[in-house]
Amino acid sequence: MQQDALKRAAAQEAAKLVPDGAIIGVGTGSTVNFFIDELKRLKHRLEGAVASSVATEQRLKEAGLRVVDLNSVDELPLYVDGADEVTRHLTMIKGGGGALTREKIVAAVAKKFVCIADKSKLVDVLGKFPLPLEVIPMARSFVARQLARLGGIPQLRQGFVTDNGNVILDVRGLTILDPPALESELNQIPGVVTNGIFARRPADLLLLATEQGVQHMGAA
Ligand SMILES: O=C[C@H](O)[C@H](O)[C@H](O)COP(=O)(O)O
């Protein structure tokens, strides 16, 4: 099966979990775009959606959905998002599209985080995908030096500015054996806004699309 067909299958499975009358969180990326296609069909029984990026906000609006400011909701019953890498422990690397900071915020508010992915995203150990860090522009060189001390090889994502006006460093060469520990350590570097390890708030459920069907992994 083509990768896009797998992404769509995962998105369709996630659409079955959308509660009636709810405001839900919606992530960013090509897999989530298939989920937004599904939401278009469900829009009459959805109160609204909180977007994790400007791109998702635009797409939700084009689909006829009401986009809600996160500050006006106390809790989200569901957050659906993709990943660049995901393990069986439901820890992830995210931020390939540069939306990691807003994604981490919306995920923190959500009661249930459902990760949708095709089988190519499943890994045993995180780190083959370059780890994105959102960084305050004036701290770029300092943060890069600190990352090099940790054994990473940082590279500035050229010509890219996040929705928050910051830059992205993509870091190769990190062996992420303890994802929660590295997530915390990287957050301590002054100038780092967010790093793309999602381990302190992992997904609750992974919907992993394979040729044999969509596997449900996790507790939810
Ligand atoms: O910043 C982007 C997000 O973290 C995405 O969820 C991630 O990059 C996966 O995107 P895609 O579904 O396009 O592979």
The ligand as an SDF file (V2000), in Angstrom:
LIG
                    3D

 14 13  0  0  0  0  0  0  0  0999 V2000
    6.0680   19.8340   13.0720 O   0  0  0  0  0  0  0  0  0  0  0  0
    5.4860   18.8920   12.5630 C   0  0  0  0  0  0  0  0  0  0  0  0
    4.8820   17.7940   13.2970 C   0  0  0  0  0  0  0  0  0  0  0  0
    5.5710   17.4030   14.4360 O   0  0  0  0  0  0  0  0  0  0  0  0
    4.4160   16.5960   12.4920 C   0  0  0  0  0  0  0  0  0  0  0  0
    3.4970   15.9240   13.2910 O   0  0  0  0  0  0  0  0  0  0  0  0
    5.4740   15.6260   12.0920 C   0  0  0  0  0  0  0  0  0  0  0  0
    6.5120   16.2940   11.4180 O   0  0  0  0  0  0  0  0  0  0  0  0
    4.9110   14.5010   11.2090 C   0  0  0  0  0  0  0  0  0  0  0  0
    4.4960   15.0180    9.9980 O   0  0  0  0  0  0  0  0  0  0  0  0
    4.0180   14.0840    8.8020 P   0  0  0  0  0  0  0  0  0  0  0  0
    2.6870   13.5290    9.1900 O   0  0  0  0  0  0  0  0  0  0  0  0
    3.9370   15.0180    7.6250 O   0  0  0  0  0  0  0  0  0  0  0  0
    5.0620   13.0360    8.6130 O   0  0  0  0  0  0  0  0  0  0  0  0
  1  2  2  0
  2  3  1  0
  3  4  1  0
  3  5  1  0
  5  6  1  0
  5  7  1  0
  7  8  1  0
  7  9  1  0
  9 10  1  0
 10 11  1  0
 11 12  2  0
 11 13  1  0
 11 14  1  0
M  END
$$$$
